[in-house]
């Protein structure tokens, strides 16, 4: 453990909980033991059918190969970044004294695939893979229930099949769904999550088949990356306005890798419009900002860095000090080091809340 990690560990009586760690299979062969032969054969013959792809090359800059991973995160034994439990232990878990980490597999997990049967098969295989190849070896790593969210009934069945297993932390969806996330077609997912008191973790990205803008596909990677917060604002607005939280008053949503400085202004704008247009949405019993306060948690990575530090403190205070969770985004290129990621002006109590206390309260890890 390095010196900085020891310092954080000494300051933080509750330790460190990281809500965004990305494990990756070395190849699709890692998922084969957990798939029915029918779907393995299909995958080998026809491959996946994402709702959209990149016209040429890759979404990430050439300096960040393999889906934007850290260049120093290649395991010495070979394989891609994030594919080795032992190297993840060495470089991240042990180095910083991580007590619990939540795995959010981004692919190949089948989420959003056009073929719903294959999507469900890959999602289920990914869940088994997390347990067998990661949690069994390193119990500090909690799994996500990956669901084929475009098929809500199959997703609800997967949630109910995994519910009650303390090795799973939350249900994982991606922010760019084929329809706005508040639509009733997704409600069976929320119903199953609430039924078993599981938060919904929404990580940015996803293959919706639609551009992340309101006017077509972006030209540059920086646009794509910046628009992640827009996709999160869209889903939050949709869930509030469609009445999701009136129907499911105990539903908890964790926004992962979406930033958070946009949340206060969204709440203000929604409240202003709601005062004039509330007759259109009579099912809402409270101001939209109240639903934002009560039902959404945010992760720290990527954290905005305004010119004036107090601006960030004001934003975090509006969101709620008990609604902010630490995330490293390991092993991605924009990884946040827990020893330096949080504002230096945070008091000890709030630092502990963000680094571990809030996540422990939300997920009830033990």
Helices and strands as residue ranges (DSSP letters): H 3-11, E 16-21, H 29-32, H 37-46, H 65-68, H 85-88, I 89-93, E 98-103, H 116-129, I 130-135, E 141-146, H 152-162, E 168-174, G 184-186, H 187-195, E 199-203, H 221-226, H 228-241, H 244-247, E 253-256, H 263-277, G 278-281, H 288-295, E 296-299, H 309-319, G 321-323, E 324-325, H 348-352, I 353-357, H 358-363
